Amino acid sequence: MQRNVKNLLRYDIQATDGELGKVNEFFFDAAAWIVRYLVAETGDWLSNRKVLLSPAFLGSLGWESNRLYIKLTKEQVRNSPASDTDKPISRQHEIELSQYYAWPTYWGSEISSDTTPGMAPTIPAVDASAPGHRIPSPEWQNGLHLRSTRHVIGCQIQAIDGNIGHVDDFILDDKSWEIRYLVVNTRHWLLGPKVLLAPRWLKKIDWAMSKVFVESKRESIKNSPPYDPSKGINTDYEGKLYDYYGRLRIQR
């Protein structure tokens, strides 16, 4: 099922031996558009320390109770390598976390059919129907391949002929933790509805300028099938969306 990232913020996280904390944000791989880590705000029991958790260790998911279950103990989390979530996450720190928790790694892997949440190998998102539209390659050593959802929400959407709106939310698949769509709010610019853009349809992202570039005109984006969060996303809506933009729909 596809879920809004904003709705997952502040979900309770349950360790195997008690309450761990709450979801604070997510870090996603900007090359593959897959959530690699949840940031848990631990609360008083660990001095409100923020820790990184891999979706690969999620257990059952209590969507109706707004709760995520992680297959770790509180003591394991307490003794884990300290993470500064206000700074870029380096590959070295990812290695430290992987070695401590015995997590699988997603880098350096061959393409496989592994469906472990958040562990699909990093492959730049390419739309076969739009040659050359490639998300910039990750810069592995300085951590710029991982981006915070909190920092990207609010980024401006730059169409061919000007600003069209801003990133309002993300929609992810709750099995693979792949980000399927960016939710674009056009109301402040064209008094339009919320619309969706798939990562594969983006031309580029200028992280320094906090801008997402799209090779479509403002009117075209505004007139795309409107997105109603209260109705969710079904196959009929996705079909209309892909047909509107003339994109090849990927079978999942």
Buried (B, 14 or more C-beta within 10 A) or exposed (E): EBBBBBEBBEBBBBBEEEBBBBBBBBBBBBBBBBBBBBBBBBBEBBEEBBBBBBBBBBEEBEBEEEBBBBEBBBEBBEEBEEBEBEEBBBBEBBEBBBEEBEBBBBBEBEEEEBEBBBBBBBEBBEBEBBEEBBBBEBEBEEBBBBBBBBEBBEBBBBBBEEBBBBBBBBBBBBEBBBBBBBBBBBEEBBEBBBBBBBBBBBBBBEBEEBBBBBBBBBEBBBBBBBBEBEEEBEEEBBEEBBEEBEBEEEEE
